[in-house]
Amino acid sequence: MAEARFSLPTGWLWWTIDLETNEVRLDPALAALIGAQVTVAQLIANVHPDDRARIESEYNAAVSSQTAAPVLMQFHYHCIDGSTRRFASAAGLTYRPTGAARALTGITADLEQARGDGTRLFRLQRLYNVLLAVNQAMIEVSNAEELLVRTCRILVERGGFAFASVLMVDNGLATRLASSGAVDPALDGNRAAQTDAAALGWLPRPPELWVSNDLEREVDLGPTGVAYSAAGYRSLATLPLVHQGEVAAALMIRCHDRQAFGQEEIELLRQLAAGLDFAWSKLGQVQRLRRTLFEEATDAMLVIDSEQALVDVNQAAARLLGYSREELSGLSMRALTPAEDPLRASQGSQAQVRQRSLRRKDGVFVPVEVSKRLVGDGLMQVIVRDLTERKRLESQLVLADRLVSLGTLASGVAHELNNPLSWIISNLSQANRLLEELPESSARAELVELMTESLEGAHRIVSVVSDLKTYSRPDSPIARVSLHRVIERSVQVLGIQARYRGKLLKQLEVVPDVIGTEAQLGQVFINLLLNAVQALPEGRPDSNEVTIACFTGGAGEAVVEVRDTGCGIEAQVLPRIFDPFFTTKPPGLGTGLGLSVIYNIVTGLGGRVEVRSTVGTGSTFRVVLPPAKTACAGPSATGE
């Protein structure tokens, strides 16, 4: 139970009644007077008959109360030794984190022996309830600053003090970390801003509690004491919070009443300070661990205030967004999110996850997954995971599925074309033979020429269908491949389309075989040739050129170049041309997947892709592959 952490001064005895189980727990000294094993009904039954009805009514009122304010009760009680004694009790509710009442707790004193009167007991009970509430807060919170904020609030709301604050003191400067009650910047400084500690009532002294019960007569505080008095304060207590033998902070409590801190209050405040010292030390260790996790997290982490300003970011966030941490500090999230999709405040402490995009410093939008939740004091924690790689893999899966479908379709189309092509070729051959048997004439010669051209066209279709069947088998086994053969087939497939835009030229030198598949390499060269043809300006077929060349590199590698005299690629675009779905072509002319596929195929075979381009002059794509007899080199790509 929470009350076990604190002990009361001599003469003051604690008790608690669990409101769910009705279990009664007593201070051992109190149990010796009234009995150890008692129920609520027995406690009321042993009250003197003259006081019993009133005490039962006051008990029920205390249990049904909606506040933690103490209730003072005085009564005569029949003790187990046969004597009748006059007691005073002050009781108040403690609560669970859900807000439900947990227990009725109180302190009791024998008025014949205890110092002070019922009013004193009332004040002491309020402070005792403060200790219980702070102890419960130590159990519930996981953040040192939150503990200090709740402690200040408890002192004001349950302890009846006018003002409470926690000051961090360092080299004579104080920073207000938490407070509750009416804040006067002239007296209390600005939150999170450093102020002269002496001006806030802090005096250099040993790590012990310091009290003034009459600020009007206090000389140690000088002008600060006068300012406190002018503001209506009459008593002040300073509780140093000690960490590793050094005063690290101070809990300052002010009250409008004189003589607010008697010996009993001072004793309980000492226990409060000791409990906060212990909890603050432990929570500090937890916070340091959390800070380490925050700094070293691979995901970007941001802390945002209620005005959408960045309060804190980790190094991963700075890398992702392309800013320095100093540039991000205080920057509005509105500068990082699209205007049509702002980051809205979370509605609770539960994490809310969704996908969106964030704007980098260079203006590029990055796909991310955002998890956000409220963490207290109007702050929101946002965890951002970069989805660029995931999107790239997803696009590859989509592309692979699309290619499988296209391959299946192409294979089916090729199969369906083979049969009618066989009939056409057979019939054309037979017709050609029959024409040769006819008498010589100009009409016969013209028909023979037409039939011959038709047969050549049909055989060309057979060749293209054969190539389609080859390229529709992406799962064909890796083997030794002749680049000349693959290039010839690629040119044949693209020849007709290139004819209307420009000249398609070949410069084939001796080149070593490579390891791969004809389907994969054909896809590479067809895509490069198609891009080159589409880059040519329309209306100049006589001057436009696309050249595919192959030769042996200086290190013995196989090199294939595709050169065009087209529009070229802008320098700022070059670094992104291999990104999935990135395209500069008009809608309907490109998916942005061609160069990404080329890059993945070539690097997967141990090669590399190099690019040179000049706007208005043209581009050259160079594919470099290791020869078949050499182990594959590591993948790479360069752009010039």
C-alpha positions in Angstrom: 0.0 0.0 0.0 1.1 3.5 -0.7 1.0 4.7 3.0 3.7 2.3 4.1 6.3 4.6 2.5 5.8 7.4 5.0 5.8 7.5 8.8 3.9 10.0 11.0 5.4 12.1 13.9 5.0 10.6 17.4 1.4 10.8 18.6 -0.2 10.7 15.2 -1.6 7.3 14.0 -2.6 6.3 10.5 -5.5 4.1 9.3 -7.0 3.2 5.9 -10.2 1.5 4.7 -10.2 -0.1 1.3 -13.5 0.9 -0.3 -13.7 -2.2 -2.6 -13.0 -4.8 0.1 -13.9 -2.9 3.3 -10.6 -4.1 4.7 -9.4 -2.0 7.6 -5.7 -1.5 8.1 -4.4 0.2 11.2 -1.2 1.7 12.5 0.2 -0.9 15.0 0.0 1.6 17.9 -3.7 2.3 17.0 -4.4 -1.4 16.7 -3.1 -1.9 20.3 -5.7 0.6 21.5 -8.8 -0.5 19.5 -8.0 -4.0 18.3 -6.2 -5.4 15.3 -9.0 -7.3 13.5 -11.9 -5.0 13.3 -14.5 -4.2 10.6 -16.0 -0.8 9.7 -19.2 -1.9 11.5 -17.3 -2.8 14.7 -15.4 0.5 14.6 -18.7 2.5 14.5 -20.3 0.2 17.1 -17.5 1.0 19.6 -18.0 4.8 19.3 -19.7 6.3 22.4 -23.5 6.2 21.9 -23.7 10.0 22.2 -21.4 10.3 19.2 -22.3 7.2 17.2 -25.0 8.5 14.9 -23.1 11.6 14.0 -19.8 9.7 13.3 -21.7 7.2 11.1 -23.2 10.1 9.1 -19.9 11.8 8.8 -18.2 8.5 7.7 -20.9 8.0 5.0 -20.5 11.6 3.8 -16.7 11.2 3.6 -17.0 8.0 1.6 -19.5 9.5 -0.9 -17.5 12.8 -1.2 -16.4 13.8 -4.7 -13.2 15.5 -3.5 -10.1 14.6 -1.6 -10.7 17.4 1.0 -10.2 16.0 4.5 -13.2 15.6 6.9 -12.5 16.3 10.6 -14.3 14.1 13.2 -14.0 14.2 17.0 -15.6 11.5 19.2 -15.3 9.3 22.3 -14.3 5.7 21.7 -14.4 2.5 23.9 -10.9 1.0 23.8 -10.1 -2.7 24.3 -8.5 -1.9 27.7 -12.0 -0.8 28.9 -11.2 2.9 28.9 -13.0 5.6 27.0 -10.8 8.0 25.2 -11.4 11.2 23.2 -10.0 11.0 19.7 -9.9 13.3 16.7 -9.6 11.9 13.1 -9.1 13.6 9.8 -10.0 11.5 6.8 -9.8 12.0 3.0 -10.2 9.9 -0.2 -7.4 8.6 -2.3 -8.0 7.7 -6.0 -7.0 5.2 -8.6 -5.7 6.4 -12.0 -9.1 5.8 -13.4 -10.5 8.5 -11.1 -12.4 6.0 -8.9 -12.1 6.3 -5.1 -9.6 3.7 -3.9 -9.6 4.1 -0.1 -10.5 6.4 2.8 -7.3 7.2 4.7 -6.9 9.2 7.8 -4.8 10.0 10.9 -6.0 9.8 14.4 -4.7 11.4 17.6 -5.6 11.0 21.3 -6.6 14.5 22.2 -5.6 14.0 25.8 -2.0 13.3 24.7 -1.4 14.8 21.2 -0.1 18.3 20.9 -2.3 20.8 19.1 -6.0 20.8 18.5 -8.5 19.6 15.9 -7.5 22.4 13.5 -3.9 21.3 13.7 -5.0 17.7 13.0 -7.0 18.9 10.1 -4.0 20.6 8.5 -1.8 17.6 9.2 -4.3 15.2 7.6 -4.3 17.3 4.4 -0.5 17.1 4.3 -0.6 13.3 5.0 -3.0 12.9 2.1 -0.5 14.9 -0.1 2.1 12.3 0.8 -0.2 9.4 -0.1 -1.2 11.1 -3.4 2.5 11.8 -4.3 3.4 8.2 -3.4 0.7 7.0 -5.8 2.0 9.3 -8.5 5.5 7.8 -8.1 4.0 4.4 -8.9 2.0 5.6 -11.9 4.2 8.0 -13.8 7.2 7.1 -15.9 8.5 10.6 -16.5 10.5 12.7 -14.0 9.1 16.0 -15.2 5.5 14.7 -15.1 6.1 13.6 -11.5 7.2 17.1 -10.5 4.2 18.6 -12.2 1.8 16.3 -10.4 3.5 16.9 -7.1 3.0 20.6 -7.4 -0.6 20.2 -8.4 -1.2 17.8 -5.5 0.3 20.3 -3.0 -2.0 23.0 -4.2 -5.2 21.1 -4.8 -5.1 18.6 -1.9 -2.6 20.3 0.5 -4.3 23.7 0.4 -1.1 25.6 -0.3 -1.3 28.7 -2.4 1.7 28.0 -4.7 4.2 25.2 -5.4 7.1 25.1 -7.9 10.2 23.1 -8.6 13.4 25.0 -9.5 16.4 23.5 -11.1 19.4 25.3 -9.6 22.8 25.5 -11.3 25.6 28.0 -10.7 23.3 30.5 -9.1 20.7 30.3 -11.9 17.3 28.7 -11.4 15.0 27.2 -14.1 11.3 26.6 -13.2 10.5 23.1 -14.2 7.0 22.8 -12.9 4.5 24.8 -10.9 0.9 24.9 -9.7 -1.1 27.9 -8.5 -1.1 31.5 -9.7 2.3 32.2 -11.4 3.8 35.7 -11.1 6.8 36.0 -13.5 8.3 38.7 -11.4 8.3 36.2 -8.5 8.6 32.9 -10.2 10.6 33.5 -13.4 9.5 32.1 -16.8 9.1 28.4 -17.3 12.2 26.8 -18.9 14.1 30.2 -18.7 17.0 30.8 -16.4 16.6 33.4 -13.6 18.8 34.5 -10.7 18.1 31.9 -8.1 18.4 34.4 -5.2 15.7 36.5 -6.7 13.4 33.5 -6.5 14.0 32.9 -2.8 16.8 30.4 -3.1 19.7 30.8 -0.6 22.9 28.8 -0.7 22.6 26.4 2.2 23.3 22.8 3.1 20.9 20.2 1.6 18.2 20.5 4.2 14.6 21.8 4.4 14.3 25.6 5.1 11.2 27.2 6.4 10.0 30.8 7.1 6.7 31.1 8.9 6.5 34.9 8.8 7.8 36.4 5.5 7.0 39.9 6.7 9.7 39.6 9.3 12.1 37.4 7.3 15.5 39.1 6.8 17.4 36.4 5.0 15.3 36.8 1.8 15.8 40.5 1.6 13.9 42.2 -1.2 12.4 38.8 -2.3 10.8 38.4 1.1 9.3 41.8 0.8 7.9 40.9 -2.7 6.4 37.7 -1.4 4.7 39.6 1.5 3.4 42.2 -0.9 1.8 39.4 -3.0 0.0 38.1 0.1 2.3 35.2 1.1 3.1 34.7 4.7 4.9 31.3 4.9 7.5 29.6 2.7 9.1 26.2 2.7 12.1 25.1 0.5 12.7 21.4 0.1 16.0 20.6 -1.5 16.0 17.6 -3.9 19.3 15.9 -3.5 21.0 13.7 -6.2 24.2 12.0 -5.4 24.8 14.3 -2.4 24.3 17.5 -4.4 21.3 19.8 -4.3 20.0 19.4 -7.8 16.6 21.2 -7.4 14.3 22.7 -4.9 10.6 22.2 -4.2 9.2 25.6 -3.0 5.9 25.9 -1.2 4.2 29.2 -0.4 1.1 29.7 1.9 -1.1 32.7 2.7 -1.2 31.7 6.4 1.4 32.5 9.0 2.9 29.6 11.0 1.8 27.2 8.2 4.7 24.8 8.9 4.9 23.4 12.4 7.2 20.6 13.5 4.8 17.9 12.4 4.4 19.5 8.9 8.2 19.8 8.6 8.7 16.2 9.5 6.2 15.1 6.8 7.8 17.5 4.3 11.1 15.9 4.9 9.6 12.6 4.1 8.1 14.1 0.9 11.5 15.4 -0.1 13.2 12.0 0.6 10.6 10.2 -1.5 11.0 12.6 -4.4 14.8 12.3 -4.2 14.5 8.5 -4.6 11.8 8.6 -7.3 13.5 11.4 -9.2 16.8 9.4 -9.2 15.1 6.3 -10.5 13.0 8.1 -13.1 16.2 10.0 -14.2 17.8 6.7 -15.0 14.7 5.7 -17.0 14.7 9.0 -18.8 18.4 8.7 -19.7 17.7 5.2 -21.1 14.7 6.6 -23.1 16.9 9.5 -24.3 19.5 7.0 -25.6 16.8 5.0 -27.4 15.4 8.3 -28.8 18.8 9.4 -30.1 19.8 6.0 -31.5 16.5 5.0 -33.0 16.7 4.1 -36.7 13.2 5.6 -37.2 12.8 9.4 -37.2 11.2 10.6 -34.0 9.8 14.1 -33.5 8.1 15.9 -30.5 5.6 18.6 -31.5 3.8 21.1 -29.4 0.2 22.3 -29.6 1.2 25.0 -32.2 2.6 22.3 -34.5 6.2 23.5 -33.8 9.0 20.9 -33.5 10.3 20.8 -29.9 12.7 17.9 -30.3 14.0 15.6 -33.1 16.5 12.8 -33.2 19.3 12.4 -35.7 17.4 10.0 -37.9 14.7 12.7 -38.4 17.4 15.2 -39.5 18.8 12.6 -42.0 15.4 11.8 -43.4 14.3 15.4 -43.8 17.6 16.7 -45.0 17.9 19.4 -42.3 20.3 20.0 -39.4 18.8 19.5 -36.0 19.3 23.2 -35.4 17.2 24.1 -38.5 14.4 21.7 -37.4 14.2 23.2 -33.9 11.1 25.4 -33.8 10.2 24.7 -37.4 6.5 24.2 -38.1 5.2 20.9 -39.2 3.3 22.8 -41.8 6.6 23.3 -43.7 7.0 19.5 -43.9 3.5 18.4 -44.9 1.5 18.9 -48.0 -1.0 21.8 -47.7 -3.9 19.4 -48.6 -2.8 16.9 -46.0 -1.7 18.6 -42.7 -0.6 16.6 -39.7 -3.5 16.9 -37.2 -3.3 16.6 -33.5 -3.7 13.1 -32.0 -7.0 12.6 -30.1 -5.6 10.4 -27.3 -2.6 8.6 -25.8 -3.3 5.6 -28.1 -0.9 5.5 -31.1 -2.5 6.4 -34.5 -0.8 5.1 -37.6 -1.2 6.1 -41.2 0.8 6.5 -44.4 1.4 9.9 -45.8 4.3 12.0 -47.3 6.7 14.5 -45.8 8.6 17.3 -47.7 12.4 17.2 -47.4 14.5 20.4 -47.4 15.2 19.9 -51.1 11.4 19.8 -51.9 11.2 16.1 -52.6 8.3 14.3 -50.9 9.2 11.1 -49.1 6.6 8.3 -48.5 6.5 7.6 -44.8 4.4 5.8 -42.2 3.5 8.1 -39.3 2.6 6.9 -35.7 1.5 9.7 -33.4 0.2 10.0 -29.8 -0.2 12.5 -27.1 2.5 12.4 -24.3 1.2 15.1 -22.0 1.6 18.9 -21.5 0.1 19.4 -25.0 3.0 17.6 -26.7 2.6 15.0 -29.4 5.2 12.3 -30.2 5.5 11.3 -33.8 7.5 8.3 -35.1 8.2 8.4 -38.8 9.3 5.3 -40.8 10.8 5.9 -44.3 8.8 3.7 -46.8 11.0 4.5 -49.8 12.6 1.0 -49.8 9.3 -0.7 -49.0 7.7 1.1 -51.9 10.6 0.1 -54.2 10.1 -3.5 -53.3 6.4 -3.3 -53.7 6.8 -1.8 -57.1 9.2 -4.6 -58.0 6.6 -7.2 -57.0 3.9 -5.4 -59.0 6.3 -5.2 -61.9 7.2 -8.8 -61.6 3.6 -9.8 -61.5 2.9 -7.6 -64.5 5.8 -9.0 -66.5 4.6 -12.6 -65.7 1.2 -11.7 -67.0 2.6 -10.0 -70.1 5.0 -12.9 -70.7 2.1 -15.4 -70.5 0.0 -13.2 -72.8 2.9 -12.9 -75.3 3.5 -16.6 -75.2 -0.2 -17.3 -75.8 -0.4 -14.7 -78.7 2.8 -16.2 -80.3 1.3 -19.7 -80.1 -2.0 -18.5 -81.6 -0.2 -16.7 -84.4 2.0 -19.7 -85.3 -0.8 -21.8 -86.8 -2.3 -19.2 -89.2 1.2 -18.1 -90.1 2.0 -21.7 -91.1 -1.1 -21.7 -93.4 -0.3 -18.4 -94.9 3.4 -19.3 -95.6 2.3 -22.7 -97.1 -0.4 -21.1 -99.2 1.9 -18.3 -100.4 4.6 -20.9 -101.3 2.1 -23.0 -103.3 0.7 -19.9 -105.0 4.2 -18.8 -106.0 4.9 -22.3 -107.5 1.7 -22.2 -109.5 2.5 -18.7 -110.8 5.8 -20.0 -112.1 4.0 -22.5 -114.3 2.0 -19.7 -116.1 3.2 -18.2 -119.4 5.6 -15.3 -119.2 3.9 -11.9 -118.9 4.2 -8.6 -117.1 1.2 -9.5 -114.9 2.8 -12.8 -114.0 6.1 -11.1 -113.1 4.4 -8.6 -110.9 2.4 -11.3 -109.1 5.6 -13.4 -108.5 7.3 -10.3 -107.0 4.2 -9.6 -104.7 4.2 -13.2 -103.6 7.9 -13.2 -102.8 7.6 -10.0 -100.7 4.6 -11.5 -98.9 6.6 -14.6 -98.1 9.5 -12.5 -96.8 7.0 -10.5 -94.6 5.5 -13.7 -93.3 8.9 -15.1 -92.4 9.7 -11.8 -90.6 6.5 -12.2 -88.6 7.6 -15.8 -87.7 11.0 -14.4 -86.5 9.3 -11.7 -84.4 6.9 -14.3 -82.9 9.9 -16.4 -82.1 11.6 -13.5 -80.3 8.4 -12.8 -78.4 8.4 -16.4 -77.2 12.0 -16.1 -76.1 11.4 -12.8 -74.1 8.2 -14.3 -72.6 10.3 -16.8 -70.6 11.8 -14.7 -67.7 12.3 -17.8 -65.7 14.6 -19.4 -68.2 17.9 -20.7 -66.6 21.0 -18.6 -66.4 23.4 -19.6 -69.1 26.1 -18.3 -71.4 24.6 -15.7 -73.8 25.8 -14.2 -77.1 25.2 -10.4 -76.9 25.3 -10.2 -80.8 22.3 -12.6 -81.0 20.3 -10.6 -78.3 21.1 -7.3 -79.9 20.1 -8.5 -83.4 16.7 -9.7 -82.0 16.2 -6.5 -80.1 16.8 -4.4 -83.2 14.5 -6.6 -85.2 11.6 -6.1 -82.6 12.1 -2.3 -82.5 13.0 -1.7 -86.2 9.6 -0.9 -87.5 8.9 1.6 -84.7 12.3 3.3 -85.1 11.8 3.7 -88.9 9.3 6.6 -88.5 11.5 8.6 -86.0 15.0 8.1 -87.3 17.8 5.8 -88.3 18.6 2.7 -86.2 22.3 1.9 -86.6 24.4 -1.0 -85.4 28.1 -1.1 -84.6 28.9 -4.6 -83.4 32.5 -5.4 -82.6 33.9 -8.5 -81.0 32.5 -8.9 -77.5 32.8 -11.7 -75.0 29.7 -13.8 -74.1 28.2 -13.0 -70.7 26.2 -15.0 -68.1 22.5 -14.3 -68.0 19.3 -15.1 -70.0 18.3 -13.9 -73.4 14.9 -12.8 -72.0 16.5 -10.5 -69.3 19.1 -9.0 -71.6 16.6 -8.6 -74.4 14.4 -6.7 -72.0 17.4 -4.4 -71.1 18.2 -3.6 -74.7 14.6 -3.2 -75.9 13.9 -0.8 -73.1 17.0 1.2 -73.8 16.3 1.3 -77.6 12.6 2.2 -76.9 13.6 5.1 -74.6 16.2 6.3 -77.2 13.6 6.2 -80.0 11.0 8.1 -77.9 13.6 10.8 -77.1 14.1 11.7 -80.8 12.2 14.8 -81.9 9.4 14.1 -84.4 9.5 15.2 -88.0 13.3 14.7 -88.6 13.7 11.0 -89.5 16.6 11.7 -91.8 18.8 13.4 -89.2 17.7 11.6 -86.1 19.9 8.6 -85.1 19.8 5.8 -82.5 23.0 3.7 -82.4 23.5 0.5 -80.5 27.1 -0.6 -80.3 29.0 -3.3 -78.5 32.7 -3.8 -77.8 35.2 -5.2 -75.4 36.2 -2.9 -72.5 39.7 -2.3 -71.3 39.4 -4.9 -68.5 37.9 -7.5 -70.8 34.3 -6.8 -69.9 31.4 -6.7 -72.4 30.1 -3.2 -73.1 26.9 -2.3 -74.9 26.1 1.4 -75.6 22.8 2.9 -76.8 23.3 6.4 -78.1 20.7 8.8 -79.4 20.6 12.4 -80.8 17.4 13.2 -78.8 16.5 15.9 -76.3 18.8 14.7 -73.5 18.2 14.6 -69.7 18.5 17.5 -67.3 21.3 17.4 -64.8 18.9 17.6 -61.8 16.9 14.7 -63.0 19.8 12.3 -63.6 20.1 11.1 -60.0 16.5 9.9 -60.0 16.1 8.2 -63.4 16.5 4.7 -61.8 13.8 5.3 -59.2 10.7 3.2 -59.6 7.8 5.0 -61.3 9.9 8.1 -62.0 9.4 9.3 -65.6 9.6 12.5 -67.6 7.5 11.2 -70.4 4.0 12.5 -71.1 1.1 10.6 -69.6 0.4 7.4 -71.5 4.0 7.0 -72.9 5.8 5.6 -69.8 5.3 4.0 -66.4 8.6 5.0 -64.9 9.6 1.3 -64.5 11.8 0.7 -67.6 15.1 2.1 -66.2 14.4 0.7 -62.8 14.1 -2.8 -64.4 17.2 -2.3 -66.4 19.2 -1.3 -63.3 18.0 -4.3 -61.3 18.7 -6.8 -64.1 22.1 -5.5 -64.9 23.3 -5.1 -61.3 21.8 -8.5 -60.5 24.1 -9.9 -63.2 27.1 -8.2 -61.5 27.3 -5.4 -64.0 26.7 -1.6 -63.9 24.8 1.0 -65.8 26.4 4.4 -66.7 24.7 7.4 -68.2 26.0 10.5 -70.0 23.6 13.1 -71.2 23.6 16.7 -72.6 20.3 18.6 -73.0 19.7 19.3 -76.7 22.4 16.9 -77.8 21.4 13.4 -76.7 22.1 10.6 -74.2 24.4 7.6 -74.0 23.5 4.6 -71.8 26.3 2.2 -71.3 25.8 -1.4 -69.9 28.9 -3.0 -68.6 28.8 -6.8 -67.9 31.5 -9.2 -66.7 32.6 -11.8 -69.3 31.3 -15.3 -68.9 34.6 -16.7 -67.6 34.9 -14.0 -64.9 33.3 -14.0 -61.5 30.6 -11.4 -61.2 31.6 -8.0 -59.8 29.6 -6.0 -57.3 26.7 -4.1 -58.6 27.0 -0.3 -59.2 25.6 2.5 -61.2 27.0 5.8 -62.2 25.6 9.0 -63.8 27.6 11.7 -65.4 
